[in-house]
């Protein structure tokens, strides 16, 4: 099973992705989202290191979030359509490629701090009380 990460916006207290795949080798960065027909809700790719992306070969539009080394948002691109090249940002350390409208639905803005970690770590980092359901995280189905 592929390792996936959760992406949480600390400033807006909202999730951007629950199944984001890290792409931290040359091969995984080159592949990125190529070969996918679409992104499911909460899916994405985190390219480390990266200063910009392209959508040549993609069949769908994406949202792109540029992060500095401290995982602060330094630039946003909504609705990057297929066969486009995003801007290059020198201060950028990594880039998130997410499902279209992820930026809007999470209200993410430049300057926001993102938390990127495994689903197992998200509860302890966010200091959720034992037994409490954290909205939108894997395994948080309401118990009724």
C-alpha positions as CSV (number, residue, x, y, z in Angstrom):
1,X,0.0,0.0,0.0
2,X,1.3,3.4,-0.9
3,X,2.1,5.8,1.9
4,X,-0.2,8.8,2.0
5,X,-0.2,12.0,4.0
6,X,-2.8,14.4,5.4
7,X,-2.6,18.2,4.6
8,X,-4.2,20.5,7.2
9,X,-4.4,24.3,7.1
10,X,-3.6,25.4,10.7
11,X,-4.8,29.0,10.1
12,X,-8.2,28.0,8.6
13,X,-8.6,24.8,10.5
14,X,-9.5,22.9,7.4
15,X,-8.2,19.9,5.5
16,X,-6.8,20.2,1.9
17,X,-6.2,16.5,1.4
18,X,-6.4,13.2,3.2
19,X,-4.7,11.0,0.7
20,X,-1.7,13.0,-0.6
21,X,1.1,11.0,-2.0
22,X,4.7,12.3,-1.4
23,X,6.8,12.6,-4.5
24,X,10.3,13.0,-3.2
25,X,12.4,11.1,-5.7
26,X,13.3,12.1,-9.2
27,X,11.1,9.3,-10.7
28,X,8.0,10.1,-8.5
29,X,8.4,13.8,-9.2
30,X,8.6,13.2,-12.9
31,X,5.5,11.0,-12.8
32,X,3.5,13.2,-10.5
33,X,-0.2,12.9,-11.6
34,X,0.6,11.6,-15.1
35,X,-1.5,8.5,-15.9
36,X,-4.4,9.5,-13.7
37,X,-7.8,10.1,-15.4
38,X,-9.0,12.3,-12.5
39,X,-8.3,13.0,-8.8
40,X,-10.7,11.7,-6.2
41,X,-11.8,14.1,-3.4
42,X,-8.9,14.7,-0.9
43,X,-6.3,13.1,-3.2
44,X,-3.1,14.9,-4.4
45,X,0.6,14.9,-4.7
46,X,3.3,16.7,-2.7
47,X,6.4,17.4,-4.8
48,X,9.5,17.8,-2.7
49,X,11.7,19.7,-3.8
50,X,9.9,21.7,-6.4
51,X,9.6,25.4,-7.5
52,X,6.9,25.0,-10.1
53,X,4.9,22.4,-12.1
54,X,3.4,21.7,-15.5
55,X,0.2,20.0,-16.6
56,X,1.5,18.7,-19.9
57,X,-0.1,15.3,-20.4
58,X,-2.8,15.8,-17.7
59,X,-6.4,15.3,-18.6
60,X,-7.9,17.6,-15.9
61,X,-7.3,20.9,-14.1
62,X,-5.7,21.1,-10.7
63,X,-5.1,23.5,-7.8
64,X,-1.4,24.2,-7.0
65,X,0.0,25.4,-3.7
66,X,3.6,26.6,-3.4
67,X,5.2,26.2,0.1
68,X,8.4,27.5,1.6
69,X,10.7,25.4,3.8
70,X,8.5,26.0,6.8
71,X,5.4,24.8,4.9
72,X,3.9,28.3,4.7
73,X,1.9,29.1,1.6
74,X,3.8,31.6,-0.7
75,X,1.8,31.3,-3.9
76,X,-1.5,29.8,-5.1
77,X,-2.7,28.8,-8.5
78,X,-6.4,27.8,-8.9
79,X,-7.6,25.9,-11.9
80,X,-4.3,25.2,-13.7
81,X,-5.7,23.6,-16.8
82,X,-4.1,20.9,-18.9
83,X,-1.0,21.7,-21.0
84,X,0.0,24.7,-19.0
85,X,3.1,25.7,-17.1
86,X,2.8,27.2,-13.6
87,X,5.0,30.1,-12.5
88,X,8.4,29.4,-11.0
89,X,8.9,30.7,-7.4
90,X,12.5,30.9,-6.2
91,X,11.6,30.8,-2.5
92,X,9.5,27.7,-3.0
93,X,10.7,24.4,-1.4
94,X,7.7,22.2,-2.3
95,X,4.5,22.2,-4.3
96,X,1.1,20.6,-3.6
97,X,-1.0,19.4,-6.6
98,X,-4.6,19.0,-5.4
99,X,-8.1,18.4,-6.7
100,X,-9.7,21.4,-8.4
101,X,-11.4,23.8,-5.8
102,X,-9.3,22.5,-2.9
103,X,-8.0,26.0,-2.3
104,X,-11.4,27.6,-2.4
105,X,-13.2,25.0,-0.2
106,X,-10.4,25.2,2.4
107,X,-10.2,29.0,2.2
108,X,-6.4,28.7,2.0
109,X,-4.5,32.0,1.5
110,X,-0.9,33.2,1.1
111,X,0.8,33.1,4.5
112,X,-1.2,30.2,5.9
113,X,0.8,27.4,7.6
114,X,0.2,23.9,6.5
115,X,0.6,20.7,8.5
116,X,1.6,17.7,6.4
117,X,1.9,14.4,8.2
118,X,0.7,10.8,8.2
119,X,-3.0,10.1,9.1
120,X,-1.7,8.3,12.3
121,X,0.1,11.4,13.5
122,X,-2.6,13.9,12.7
123,X,-4.6,13.3,15.9
124,X,-1.7,13.6,18.3
125,X,-0.3,16.7,16.5
126,X,-3.6,18.5,16.6
127,X,-4.1,17.3,20.2
128,X,-7.5,15.7,19.8
129,X,-9.0,14.3,22.9
130,X,-9.2,10.4,22.9
131,X,-12.6,9.3,21.5
132,X,-13.3,12.6,19.7
133,X,-13.9,12.4,16.0
134,X,-11.8,14.8,13.9
135,X,-14.0,15.9,11.0
136,X,-12.8,14.5,7.7
137,X,-9.9,12.3,8.9
138,X,-9.7,8.6,8.0
139,X,-11.5,6.5,10.5
140,X,-13.5,9.5,11.9
141,X,-16.9,8.1,11.0
142,X,-19.5,9.2,13.5
143,X,-20.5,6.5,16.0
144,X,-24.2,6.6,16.5
